[in-house]
Amino acid sequence: MRKLKLSESITDKLENLLTLAKAQGFSQKELAARAGISEVGLSQAKARGDLKVSTLEALANALDMTIEFKPRRSHDAAVTAIREGRFFELVREP
């Protein structure tokens, strides 16, 4: 299993997913459709720089990827990691 380890913010992770989609030949509209979300909803999430985990998971699934969560030592560190987009990584399925 090839892992794509990302430490950027949520917005950067979304941009990374959109770049991966484009590399696979999917437009943002097609990615949204494959993920079962509206193109407008995806655009709004992109503009806000904020995503629900379920939306991120749907986008990752549409690109044959999974999200793996990484535990932290303390609650505060976990909250900070979630806010900074470091709590999980995207994994490309073999």
Sine and cosine of phi, psi and omega as CSV:
sin_phi,cos_phi,sin_psi,cos_psi,sin_omega,cos_omega
0.00,0.00,0.84,-0.54,0.03,-1.00
-1.00,0.07,0.80,-0.60,0.00,-1.00
-0.98,-0.21,0.65,-0.76,0.09,-1.00
-0.94,-0.34,0.99,-0.13,-0.09,-1.00
-1.00,0.09,0.82,-0.57,-0.05,-1.00
-0.83,-0.56,0.65,-0.76,0.05,-1.00
-0.83,-0.56,0.16,0.99,-0.01,-1.00
-0.97,0.24,0.05,-1.00,0.04,-1.00
-0.93,0.36,0.16,-0.99,0.05,-1.00
-0.83,0.56,-0.68,0.73,0.00,-1.00
-0.86,0.50,-0.67,0.74,0.02,-1.00
-0.92,0.40,-0.59,0.81,0.05,-1.00
-0.90,0.43,-0.66,0.75,0.05,-1.00
-0.89,0.45,-0.70,0.71,0.04,-1.00
-0.87,0.50,-0.63,0.78,0.03,-1.00
-0.89,0.45,-0.68,0.73,0.05,-1.00
-0.88,0.47,-0.66,0.75,0.02,-1.00
-0.91,0.42,-0.60,0.80,0.06,-1.00
-0.92,0.40,-0.68,0.74,0.05,-1.00
-0.89,0.46,-0.65,0.76,0.03,-1.00
-0.88,0.47,-0.72,0.70,0.01,-1.00
-0.88,0.48,-0.65,0.76,0.03,-1.00
-0.89,0.45,-0.47,0.88,0.04,-1.00
-1.00,0.01,0.05,1.00,0.06,-1.00
1.00,-0.01,0.26,0.97,-0.01,-1.00
-0.96,-0.27,0.70,-0.71,0.13,-0.99
-0.98,0.20,0.17,-0.99,0.07,-1.00
-0.86,0.50,-0.63,0.78,0.02,-1.00
-0.89,0.45,-0.70,0.71,0.00,-1.00
-0.92,0.39,-0.64,0.77,0.05,-1.00
-0.88,0.48,-0.72,0.70,0.02,-1.00
-0.86,0.52,-0.71,0.71,0.00,-1.00
-0.89,0.46,-0.70,0.72,0.02,-1.00
-0.89,0.46,-0.52,0.85,-0.01,-1.00
-1.00,0.08,-0.14,0.99,0.01,-1.00
0.98,0.22,0.45,0.89,0.06,-1.00
-0.82,-0.57,0.28,-0.96,-0.01,-1.00
-0.99,0.16,0.46,-0.89,0.07,-1.00
-0.89,0.45,-0.61,0.79,0.03,-1.00
-0.89,0.45,-0.69,0.72,0.02,-1.00
-0.88,0.48,-0.66,0.75,0.04,-1.00
-0.91,0.42,-0.69,0.73,0.03,-1.00
-0.88,0.47,-0.65,0.76,0.01,-1.00
-0.92,0.40,-0.66,0.75,0.04,-1.00
-0.89,0.46,-0.65,0.76,0.02,-1.00
-0.90,0.44,-0.69,0.72,0.00,-1.00
-0.92,0.39,-0.61,0.79,0.00,-1.00
-0.97,0.26,-0.47,0.88,-0.10,-0.99
0.96,0.29,0.50,0.86,-0.06,-1.00
-0.59,-0.80,0.70,-0.71,0.01,-1.00
-0.71,-0.71,0.54,-0.84,0.21,-0.98
-0.96,0.28,0.50,-0.87,0.05,-1.00
-0.87,0.50,-0.60,0.80,0.00,-1.00
-0.89,0.45,-0.57,0.82,0.04,-1.00
-0.94,0.34,-0.70,0.71,0.04,-1.00
-0.88,0.48,-0.65,0.76,0.02,-1.00
-0.90,0.43,-0.67,0.74,0.01,-1.00
-0.89,0.45,-0.66,0.75,0.03,-1.00
-0.91,0.41,-0.69,0.72,0.03,-1.00
-0.89,0.46,-0.70,0.71,0.02,-1.00
-0.87,0.50,-0.62,0.79,0.01,-1.00
-0.90,0.44,-0.36,0.93,0.01,-1.00
-0.95,-0.30,0.32,0.95,-0.01,-1.00
0.85,0.53,0.69,0.73,0.05,-1.00
-0.82,-0.58,0.30,-0.96,0.09,-1.00
-0.81,-0.58,0.25,-0.97,0.08,-1.00
-0.94,-0.34,0.78,-0.63,0.07,-1.00
-0.92,-0.39,0.76,-0.65,0.01,-1.00
-1.00,-0.03,0.60,-0.80,-0.01,-1.00
-0.92,-0.39,0.85,-0.53,0.01,-1.00
-0.94,0.35,0.48,-0.88,0.07,-1.00
-0.90,-0.44,0.29,-0.96,-0.02,-1.00
-0.96,0.29,-0.54,0.84,-0.03,-1.00
-0.75,-0.66,0.36,-0.93,0.03,-1.00
-0.86,0.51,-0.71,0.70,-0.02,-1.00
-0.88,0.47,-0.65,0.76,0.03,-1.00
-0.91,0.42,-0.62,0.79,0.02,-1.00
-0.91,0.41,-0.69,0.72,0.01,-1.00
-0.88,0.48,-0.71,0.71,0.02,-1.00
-0.89,0.46,-0.69,0.72,0.00,-1.00
-0.88,0.47,-0.66,0.75,0.03,-1.00
-0.88,0.47,-0.74,0.67,-0.03,-1.00
-0.89,0.45,-0.54,0.84,-0.03,-1.00
-1.00,-0.04,0.01,1.00,0.03,-1.00
0.97,0.25,0.39,0.92,0.00,-1.00
-0.96,-0.28,0.11,0.99,-0.09,-1.00
-0.99,0.15,-0.30,0.96,-0.06,-1.00
-0.58,-0.81,0.21,-0.98,0.10,-1.00
-0.71,-0.70,0.40,-0.92,0.05,-1.00
-1.00,-0.03,0.69,-0.73,-0.04,-1.00
-0.82,-0.57,0.81,-0.59,0.06,-1.00
-0.99,0.11,0.82,-0.57,0.02,-1.00
-0.94,0.33,0.56,-0.83,-0.02,-1.00
-0.92,0.40,0.00,0.00,0.00,0.00
